[in-house]
């Protein structure tokens, strides 16, 4: 059975391990990773937006042609 002193030591060792693991990842590194991921997502979003605009223009043109042909 553990004494309270042994229990305190094991808790302190566990806490030290958690602190050591957390210090491996700096906030600056996380920010840089998030920033580069965000830039990638923005680029993907802009490409999708341009494609949507092209498809929308194509649909508008097609609808206008259909209406013109029905009016004849």
N, CA, C and O atoms as a GROMACS GRO file, in nm:
protein
  288
    1UNK      N    1   0.084  -0.116   0.000
    1UNK     CA    2   0.000   0.000   0.000
    1UNK      C    3   0.090   0.125   0.000
    1UNK      O    4   0.196   0.127   0.063
    2UNK      N    5   0.045   0.227  -0.072
    2UNK     CA    6   0.124   0.349  -0.082
    2UNK      C    7   0.101   0.438   0.040
    2UNK      O    8  -0.010   0.448   0.092
    3UNK      N    9   0.206   0.502   0.082
    3UNK     CA   10   0.189   0.604   0.186
    3UNK      C   11   0.152   0.734   0.117
    3UNK      O   12   0.165   0.746  -0.005
    4UNK      N   13   0.106   0.829   0.193
    4UNK     CA   14   0.067   0.957   0.132
    4UNK      C   15   0.188   1.026   0.069
    4UNK      O   16   0.174   1.100  -0.028
    5UNK      N   17   0.305   1.003   0.126
    5UNK     CA   18   0.427   1.062   0.071
    5UNK      C   19   0.458   1.001  -0.067
    5UNK      O   20   0.492   1.073  -0.160
    6UNK      N   21   0.445   0.868  -0.079
    6UNK     CA   22   0.466   0.801  -0.208
    6UNK      C   23   0.363   0.847  -0.310
    6UNK      O   24   0.394   0.867  -0.427
    7UNK      N   25   0.240   0.864  -0.263
    7UNK     CA   26   0.133   0.911  -0.351
    7UNK      C   27   0.163   1.052  -0.402
    7UNK      O   28   0.144   1.080  -0.520
    8UNK      N   29   0.209   1.138  -0.315
    8UNK     CA   30   0.246   1.275  -0.354
    8UNK      C   31   0.359   1.274  -0.456
    8UNK      O   32   0.358   1.351  -0.552
    9UNK      N   33   0.457   1.186  -0.435
    9UNK     CA   34   0.568   1.177  -0.529
    9UNK      C   35   0.522   1.129  -0.665
    9UNK      O   36   0.567   1.180  -0.768
   10UNK      N   37   0.432   1.031  -0.667
   10UNK     CA   38   0.384   0.981  -0.796
   10UNK      C   39   0.301   1.087  -0.868
   10UNK      O   40   0.307   1.098  -0.990
   11UNK      N   41   0.224   1.165  -0.793
   11UNK     CA   42   0.148   1.274  -0.854
   11UNK      C   43   0.241   1.382  -0.909
   11UNK      O   44   0.218   1.436  -1.017
   12UNK      N   45   0.346   1.412  -0.833
   12UNK     CA   46   0.443   1.511  -0.880
   12UNK      C   47   0.516   1.462  -1.004
   12UNK      O   48   0.543   1.541  -1.095
   13UNK      N   49   0.546   1.334  -1.009
   13UNK     CA   50   0.613   1.279  -1.126
   13UNK      C   51   0.520   1.283  -1.247
   13UNK      O   52   0.563   1.313  -1.358
   14UNK      N   53   0.393   1.252  -1.224
   14UNK     CA   54   0.296   1.257  -1.334
   14UNK      C   55   0.278   1.400  -1.383
   14UNK      O   56   0.271   1.424  -1.504
   15UNK      N   57   0.271   1.494  -1.291
   15UNK     CA   58   0.259   1.635  -1.328
   15UNK      C   59   0.381   1.681  -1.406
   15UNK      O   60   0.368   1.754  -1.504
   16UNK      N   61   0.499   1.641  -1.363
   16UNK     CA   62   0.622   1.678  -1.433
   16UNK      C   63   0.623   1.621  -1.574
   16UNK      O   64   0.670   1.687  -1.667
   17UNK      N   65   0.571   1.499  -1.591
   17UNK     CA   66   0.565   1.438  -1.724
   17UNK      C   67   0.468   1.516  -1.814
   17UNK      O   68   0.496   1.536  -1.932
   18UNK      N   69   0.356   1.558  -1.758
   18UNK     CA   70   0.259   1.635  -1.836
   18UNK      C   71   0.318   1.770  -1.876
   18UNK      O   72   0.303   1.812  -1.991
   19UNK      N   73   0.385   1.836  -1.785
   19UNK     CA   74   0.447   1.966  -1.814
   19UNK      C   75   0.555   1.950  -1.920
   19UNK      O   76   0.567   2.033  -2.010
   20UNK      N   77   0.634   1.844  -1.911
   20UNK     CA   78   0.739   1.820  -2.009
   20UNK      C   79   0.680   1.793  -2.147
   20UNK      O   80   0.732   1.842  -2.247
   21UNK      N   81   0.572   1.717  -2.152
   21UNK     CA   82   0.508   1.688  -2.280
   21UNK      C   83   0.447   1.814  -2.340
   21UNK      O   84   0.455   1.836  -2.461
   22UNK      N   85   0.386   1.895  -2.257
   22UNK     CA   86   0.325   2.018  -2.306
   22UNK      C   87   0.428   2.117  -2.356
   22UNK      O   88   0.401   2.193  -2.448
   23UNK      N   89   0.546   2.117  -2.296
   23UNK     CA   90   0.647   2.214  -2.338
   23UNK      C   91   0.711   2.177  -2.471
   23UNK      O   92   0.781   2.260  -2.531
   24UNK      N   93   0.689   2.056  -2.519
   24UNK     CA   94   0.743   2.015  -2.649
   24UNK      C   95   0.678   2.093  -2.763
   24UNK      O   96   0.738   2.111  -2.869
   25UNK      N   97   0.555   2.138  -2.742
   25UNK     CA   98   0.481   2.209  -2.846
   25UNK      C   99   0.470   2.355  -2.807
   25UNK      O  100   0.398   2.390  -2.712
   26UNK      N  101   0.540   2.439  -2.878
   26UNK     CA  102   0.532   2.581  -2.846
   26UNK      C  103   0.412   2.642  -2.917
   26UNK      O  104   0.369   2.595  -3.022
   27UNK      N  105   0.361   2.747  -2.859
   27UNK     CA  106   0.248   2.817  -2.920
   27UNK      C  107   0.287   2.880  -3.054
   27UNK      O  108   0.205   2.889  -3.144
   28UNK      N  109   0.410   2.921  -3.066
   28UNK     CA  110   0.456   2.981  -3.192
   28UNK      C  111   0.451   2.878  -3.304
   28UNK      O  112   0.407   2.910  -3.415
   29UNK      N  113   0.495   2.755  -3.277
   29UNK     CA  114   0.489   2.650  -3.378
   29UNK      C  115   0.345   2.620  -3.417
   29UNK      O  116   0.314   2.602  -3.535
   30UNK      N  117   0.257   2.615  -3.318
   30UNK     CA  118   0.116   2.588  -3.347
   30UNK      C  119   0.057   2.701  -3.431
   30UNK      O  120  -0.017   2.676  -3.526
   31UNK      N  121   0.091   2.825  -3.398
   31UNK     CA  122   0.040   2.939  -3.473
   31UNK      C  123   0.089   2.934  -3.618
   31UNK      O  124   0.012   2.958  -3.710
   32UNK      N  125   0.218   2.902  -3.637
   32UNK     CA  126   0.272   2.892  -3.772
   32UNK      C  127   0.202   2.782  -3.852
   32UNK      O  128   0.172   2.801  -3.970
   33UNK      N  129   0.176   2.669  -3.788
   33UNK     CA  130   0.108   2.559  -3.855
   33UNK      C  131  -0.035   2.599  -3.890
   33UNK      O  132  -0.082   2.571  -4.000
   34UNK      N  133  -0.103   2.664  -3.797
   34UNK     CA  134  -0.241   2.708  -3.822
   34UNK      C  135  -0.244   2.811  -3.934
   34UNK      O  136  -0.336   2.812  -4.016
   35UNK      N  137  -0.144   2.898  -3.936
   35UNK     CA  138  -0.140   3.004  -4.037
   35UNK      C  139  -0.118   2.944  -4.176
   35UNK      O  140  -0.183   2.986  -4.272
   36UNK      N  141  -0.029   2.847  -4.188
   36UNK     CA  142  -0.005   2.787  -4.319
   36UNK      C  143  -0.126   2.704  -4.363
   36UNK      O  144  -0.159   2.700  -4.481
   37UNK      N  145  -0.192   2.638  -4.268
   37UNK     CA  146  -0.312   2.561  -4.301
   37UNK      C  147  -0.424   2.656  -4.345
   37UNK      O  148  -0.499   2.625  -4.438
   38UNK      N  149  -0.435   2.769  -4.278
   38UNK     CA  150  -0.536   2.868  -4.315
   38UNK      C  151  -0.510   2.922  -4.455
   38UNK      O  152  -0.603   2.940  -4.533
   39UNK      N  153  -0.384   2.948  -4.487
   39UNK     CA  154  -0.350   2.998  -4.620
   39UNK      C  155  -0.388   2.896  -4.726
   39UNK      O  156  -0.436   2.932  -4.833
   40UNK      N  157  -0.366   2.769  -4.698
   40UNK     CA  158  -0.402   2.663  -4.792
   40UNK      C  159  -0.553   2.659  -4.811
   40UNK      O  160  -0.601   2.645  -4.923
   41UNK      N  161  -0.626   2.671  -4.701
   41UNK     CA  162  -0.773   2.669  -4.711
   41UNK      C  163  -0.826   2.790  -4.786
   41UNK      O  164  -0.921   2.779  -4.864
   42UNK      N  165  -0.765   2.906  -4.763
   42UNK     CA  166  -0.809   3.028  -4.834
   42UNK      C  167  -0.785   3.011  -4.984
   42UNK      O  168  -0.871   3.046  -5.064
   43UNK      N  169  -0.670   2.958  -5.020
   43UNK     CA  170  -0.641   2.935  -5.162
   43UNK      C  171  -0.741   2.839  -5.225
   43UNK      O  172  -0.786   2.862  -5.337
   44UNK      N  173  -0.775   2.734  -5.154
   44UNK     CA  174  -0.873   2.636  -5.203
   44UNK      C  175  -1.010   2.701  -5.216
   44UNK      O  176  -1.081   2.679  -5.314
   45UNK      N  177  -1.048   2.781  -5.116
   45UNK     CA  178  -1.176   2.849  -5.120
   45UNK      C  179  -1.184   2.945  -5.239
   45UNK      O  180  -1.287   2.950  -5.307
   46UNK      N  181  -1.079   3.021  -5.264
   46UNK     CA  182  -1.080   3.116  -5.376
   46UNK      C  183  -1.090   3.044  -5.510
   46UNK      O  184  -1.159   3.091  -5.600
   47UNK      N  185  -1.022   2.930  -5.523
   47UNK     CA  186  -1.032   2.851  -5.647
   47UNK      C  187  -1.175   2.799  -5.665
   47UNK      O  188  -1.228   2.802  -5.776
   48UNK      N  189  -1.237   2.752  -5.559
   48UNK     CA  190  -1.375   2.705  -5.567
   48UNK      C  191  -1.469   2.819  -5.600
   48UNK      O  192  -1.564   2.801  -5.676
   49UNK      N  193  -1.443   2.937  -5.544
   49UNK     CA  194  -1.527   3.053  -5.570
   49UNK      C  195  -1.519   3.094  -5.718
   49UNK      O  196  -1.620   3.125  -5.780
   50UNK      N  197  -1.397   3.094  -5.773
   50UNK     CA  198  -1.382   3.128  -5.916
   50UNK      C  199  -1.456   3.028  -6.003
   50UNK      O  200  -1.522   3.066  -6.100
   51UNK      N  201  -1.445   2.899  -5.969
   51UNK     CA  202  -1.514   2.795  -6.045
   51UNK      C  203  -1.665   2.814  -6.035
   51UNK      O  204  -1.735   2.798  -6.135
   52UNK      N  205  -1.716   2.847  -5.919
   52UNK     CA  206  -1.859   2.872  -5.902
   52UNK      C  207  -1.904   2.990  -5.988
   52UNK      O  208  -2.010   2.984  -6.051
   53UNK      N  209  -1.824   3.096  -5.991
   53UNK     CA  210  -1.860   3.212  -6.074
   53UNK      C  211  -1.864   3.174  -6.222
   53UNK      O  212  -1.953   3.218  -6.295
   54UNK      N  213  -1.768   3.092  -6.267
   54UNK     CA  214  -1.768   3.046  -6.406
   54UNK      C  215  -1.892   2.964  -6.438
   54UNK      O  216  -1.955   2.982  -6.542
   55UNK      N  217  -1.927   2.873  -6.347
   55UNK     CA  218  -2.046   2.790  -6.369
   55UNK      C  219  -2.172   2.875  -6.367
   55UNK      O  220  -2.264   2.850  -6.445
   56UNK      N  221  -2.177   2.974  -6.280
   56UNK     CA  222  -2.293   3.062  -6.273
   56UNK      C  223  -2.308   3.143  -6.402
   56UNK      O  224  -2.418   3.158  -6.453
   57UNK      N  225  -2.196   3.194  -6.455
   57UNK     CA  226  -2.201   3.267  -6.582
   57UNK      C  227  -2.247   3.175  -6.695
   57UNK      O  228  -2.326   3.216  -6.780
   58UNK      N  229  -2.198   3.052  -6.696
   58UNK     CA  230  -2.238   2.956  -6.798
   58UNK      C  231  -2.389   2.928  -6.790
   58UNK      O  232  -2.457   2.923  -6.892
   59UNK      N  233  -2.439   2.909  -6.669
   59UNK     CA  234  -2.583   2.884  -6.651
   59UNK      C  235  -2.666   3.006  -6.696
   59UNK      O  236  -2.768   2.990  -6.763
   60UNK      N  237  -2.622   3.126  -6.661
   60UNK     CA  238  -2.693   3.247  -6.703
   60UNK      C  239  -2.697   3.258  -6.855
   60UNK      O  240  -2.800   3.291  -6.912
   61UNK      N  241  -2.585   3.229  -6.919
   61UNK     CA  242  -2.577   3.236  -7.065
   61UNK      C  243  -2.670   3.131  -7.128
   61UNK      O  244  -2.740   3.160  -7.225
   62UNK      N  245  -2.669   3.011  -7.074
   62UNK     CA  246  -2.753   2.903  -7.127
   62UNK      C  247  -2.901   2.936  -7.111
   62UNK      O  248  -2.979   2.915  -7.203
   63UNK      N  249  -2.938   2.988  -6.996
   63UNK     CA  250  -3.078   3.026  -6.973
   63UNK      C  251  -3.119   3.138  -7.070
   63UNK      O  252  -3.230   3.136  -7.121
   64UNK      N  253  -3.031   3.233  -7.094
   64UNK     CA  254  -3.061   3.341  -7.187
   64UNK      C  255  -3.079   3.287  -7.328
   64UNK      O  256  -3.168   3.331  -7.401
   65UNK      N  257  -2.995   3.191  -7.368
   65UNK     CA  258  -3.010   3.128  -7.501
   65UNK      C  259  -3.140   3.052  -7.512
   65UNK      O  260  -3.207   3.057  -7.615
   66UNK      N  261  -3.176   2.981  -7.408
   66UNK     CA  262  -3.303   2.905  -7.410
   66UNK      C  263  -3.422   3.000  -7.419
   66UNK      O  264  -3.514   2.975  -7.497
   67UNK      N  265  -3.421   3.107  -7.343
   67UNK     CA  266  -3.530   3.205  -7.348
   67UNK      C  267  -3.539   3.269  -7.486
   67UNK      O  268  -3.648   3.291  -7.538
   68UNK      N  269  -3.423   3.299  -7.544
   68UNK     CA  270  -3.422   3.360  -7.678
   68UNK      C  271  -3.480   3.264  -7.780
   68UNK      O  272  -3.555   3.305  -7.868
   69UNK      N  273  -3.445   3.136  -7.769
   69UNK     CA  274  -3.496   3.039  -7.866
   69UNK      C  275  -3.645   3.015  -7.848
   69UNK      O  276  -3.714   2.985  -7.945
   70UNK      N  277  -3.698   3.028  -7.727
   70UNK     CA  278  -3.842   3.011  -7.704
   70UNK      C  279  -3.921   3.131  -7.754
   70UNK      O  280  -4.038   3.120  -7.790
   71UNK      N  281  -3.856   3.246  -7.757
   71UNK     CA  282  -3.922   3.366  -7.802
   71UNK      C  283  -3.935   3.375  -7.952
   71UNK      O  284  -4.007   3.462  -8.001
   72UNK      N  285  -3.869   3.291  -8.027
   72UNK     CA  286  -3.872   3.297  -8.173
   72UNK      C  287  -3.996   3.238  -8.229
   72UNK      O  288  -4.014   3.235  -8.350
   0.00000   0.00000   0.00000
